[in-house]
Amino acid sequence: MLIKKILRVLTGYKSDSVSLTIVGVGPGDPSLLTMAAVDAIKKAKVIVFPISNDNKKSFAAEIVKKYTKFKKNIPIIFPMARKDFDPDEIWSNAVEKIVKFIQNGDSVVLLCLGDTSLFASSSNILRLIKKNHSEIITKNIPGISSLSAAAALNNFDLVKKGETLIIKECPSLNSEFISLIRENKGHKTVLAIMKVGKRWKLVRETLKKENIINESIIALNVGMPDQIVQLASQYQKDIMPYFSLILIRFN
């Protein structure tokens, strides 16, 4: 270990082993972890995971806590689109912490809720590391997304032959959502609307007006103890949790 550290400093030595692994841990249910994810976590010395602020637990860390009891567990605040955080500063600080562990010879796993390629904040970490620390070897391990899990729970085909799947974050303006619905009506399209949350009340009214609320499926907190998967017309509350999505099929 000491020899490797000296070589790294003096000659820019690059280890053949992966230094940073970004691991998708699925939507919430530990049984949905892949074997590759568990293997990477077991091998890592440092586990880095996102939290929304200092007082909150990490959903991602909770999923894998069985495998991280005797490791260095490092929480990092992710901006999560909050206005009171400077995203650039957050990402830079996170990268600085990760790089220090790697330069010390520790293998690091960064946990990613769901899949590493779908609305994954970890992509910002990876972008900065590739830009500023190209000597660090990185690896991505995909995970089961809430989208795939929700579809499976309802025996819903995300896309069939001849169809188009559109995945979008829920528009902030209701007019944008109405346009999205009307543009795809009459086409072989499946809409997957993510992160509905507080916009649900307006979204529900639109689904009613467009006469598709009885064909729309909602999925809330997929993989978690309070999981809900049902028709949109059955959900009576005016607000959905942050982890929420809607599936709509047009024929």
BELLIN-V951222 format. One record per residue. N is the residue number from 1. OMEGA is omega in whole degrees, 0 to 359 (999 if undefined). Layout:
n omega
N OMEGA
N OMEGA
This chain:
n omega
1 180
2 179
3 180
4 180
5 180
6 179
7 181
8 181
9 187
10 188
11 183
12 181
13 181
14 182
15 178
16 180
17 180
18 181
19 180
20 176
21 175
22 189
23 172
24 186
25 179
26 188
27 181
28 182
29 180
30 180
31 178
32 175
33 176
34 177
35 179
36 179
37 180
38 181
39 180
40 180
41 180
42 183
43 185
44 176
45 183
46 177
47 178
48 182
49 183
50 168
51 181
52 171
53 188
54 186
55 186
56 176
57 177
58 176
59 181
60 181
61 179
62 182
63 187
64 186
65 178
66 186
67 187
68 186
69 186
70 179
71 173
72 180
73 187
74 176
75 177
76 179
77 174
78 185
79 179
80 177
81 180
82 186
83 183
84 176
85 173
86 185
87 182
88 179
89 180
90 182
91 181
92 179
93 179
94 179
95 180
96 179
97 182
98 182
99 179
100 178
101 182
102 179
103 177
104 177
105 181
106 172
107 187
108 171
109 174
110 182
111 179
112 179
113 181
114 181
115 184
116 183
117 185
118 182
119 185
120 178
121 181
122 179
123 177
124 176
125 182
126 180
127 181
128 179
129 179
130 182
131 189
132 182
133 185
134 179
135 182
136 178
137 181
138 179
139 178
140 174
141 183
142 177
143 177
144 181
145 176
146 179
147 179
148 180
149 180
150 179
151 180
152 181
153 182
154 183
155 185
156 176
157 180
158 177
159 177
160 179
161 178
162 181
163 175
164 176
165 177
166 179
167 182
168 168
169 183
170 180
171 180
172 179
173 181
174 178
175 178
176 179
177 178
178 179
179 179
180 179
181 186
182 178
183 186
184 175
185 180
186 178
187 176
188 187
189 171
190 176
191 173
192 183
193 185
194 173
195 181
196 173
197 185
198 181
199 188
200 184
201 178
202 178
203 180
204 180
205 179
206 178
207 178
208 183
209 181
210 176
211 180
212 184
213 180
214 177
215 182
216 181
217 175
218 176
219 184
220 177
221 183
222 179
223 181
224 183
225 182
226 180
227 175
228 173
229 184
230 175
231 181
232 182
233 182
234 185
235 188
236 182
237 183
238 180
239 174
240 174
241 181
242 181
243 183
244 179
245 178
246 176
247 181
248 176
249 175
250 178
251 999
